[in-house]
Amino acid sequence: MCGIVGYIGHPEKTIDVLLKGLERLEYRGYDSAGIAYFKDGQINVLKKAGKLNCLEEIVDRNMLTEIGIGHTRWATHGEANEINAHPHKYGKIVAVHNGIIENMDELKKELEDKGKKFISDTDTEVFVAFLNDALEKYQDMKQAMEYTMKRVKGSYAIVCFHEDDLEHLYIMKKDSPLLIGVGKGEMYVASDYQAFREFTNQYVLLDDFEYGIIDKNAWHVYKDGKVVEKKIEVLDEQDSLSNKEGYDCYMHKEIYDIPNVLTNLFTFYEENDTHSVPDYRKYNKIQIVACGSAYHAGCIGKSLFAHFAQFPVEIEYASEYRYQPILADQNTLVIFVSQSGETADTIHCAKKIKEMQIDSLAIVNVYNSTLSRLTDYVYYMRAGEERAVATTKGYSSQVALFIIILREWMKARNTWTASLEQQYQEGKTKMLQAMEPCLKKFEHFSWIKKLIDKPANFFIGRQSDYALSMEASLKLKEVSYLNSSAYAAGELKHGTISLVEEKTPVFAIATDKNTYEKTKSNLMEVKARGAYVILTTLDTAEEEKEVDERMIVPDVGALFQPIITIIPFQLLSYQVAKALQLDIDHPRNLAKSVTVE
Ligand code: AGP
């Protein structure tokens, strides 16, 4: 979603830092961009709807200016046009903002009653106007920030500066990430360290309700009027910068990263028994909370725990969990799954669980992300930077971590037998060996055109194959915009089968040996109604003659099967989007990290 970058320091660097920072944040998804800087005795604001290249066309990269802020906006209040784009200037203050101001109407009314006028539809303009008003009252920026933070409700990461004060950047944070990048004779601010990591590896993380004043040589963070001592963090080497490495897009490249990511992940957790692990013996309940693909990875986790540990796991979308009674206690372990570690709904639930002093564990990719700091135990996904909005290697490493956690859980409870260990070692070796051939095999699908002009595509499966169907369907729709949905195979006949007509594509995933015959019956039901059936099954299964297409995946055993089975669907989605000439890495309307509710 929205991205923030700010800089104070060397005049010849400012514009370059802002534009490079915004480029690094592009992966998050946005629909307009802008910068503000000081030049010729005044604040200048340049902004454009559309992609960053539209903004870059109007910016002079050689411009000298000692202070600047930049923003990529994912529209919430008001459409994605130039007026609503950030930065917003009101009075003498110019600001960029991530988050949502919930009491915008009340604050706006208060300001309008004082005669203030607004030109945009945004909550950000109201925030800046309110801050400007407070500054006129207090004549002191620190007090103005304190007052504003007391009055404003909602989420915000704000970076601003003042026309008469070019020596300071002012920052405020609640429920939306904000970091200070520490340099020498220069300072950075960003919503994500990717924005400044090319320039410095040292940073300070702000916590909620903190605000700061930054000059080029120093930074000061406050809360409730008092100085807060903050630790300088150093970027972890696992968070290396990623590039396309010759692939046509990040999604394609990231699918090809999967074998290495998984090899390293399993080795890391097998060899590193010093990572902090809960006492798995004490729990009588597990709840998994996540959104989107992370939720689908959680569904695989639930199925693994049911089949191998005979342990019931509850799973909920974070957006639902946050509004329901929390049926958990001190013997419950709540597992949060999130690639970014910044997803607003998931973070909200993690805060609630922390307040209730219930044990929590995060499966998360981004080091030092909000989720990783809110939870008691962290299993890092170690997938490296994921830039495509559609997750691929992130999802695969989340599933892999559920296998790792299942093994540790069962070992702790003395239920991990020698035969399970053998299944694990053999399955893992088979799966890792099968990865590269599998990637090559599914690089091309001759029947893609048969999906493209259809009103709907369906994915069906049972148990973990149903979880895979949900992820396969989401992947297809998010990058190709084809209408697709997933159903538990047995559910189709309870209503949805009415949508199946001549040539409707139905993907049946049937890798689970226990339910293979049942799913086969369901695909025969749709075949009888004219569906175009694409069956995904194991290379050890009997050849199924009644279907139109087959996607045969190597049989790597029940523990690891979900990891290999998703690969053809990730590649299929990429291929369909490519055939449709879409922006594969930045699908319309989507954001990589969903930081609003
Ligand atoms: C996946 O391709 C999606 N982009 C989306 O569903 C994503 O998984 C979801 O928004 C959760 O994100 P998170 O893992 O960063 O919390």
Residues whose N, C-alpha, C, O or C-beta is under 5 A from the ligand:
A	BS01	AGP	C291 G292 S293 A294 V337 S338 Q339 S340 G341 T343 V389 A390 T391 A591 K592 V594
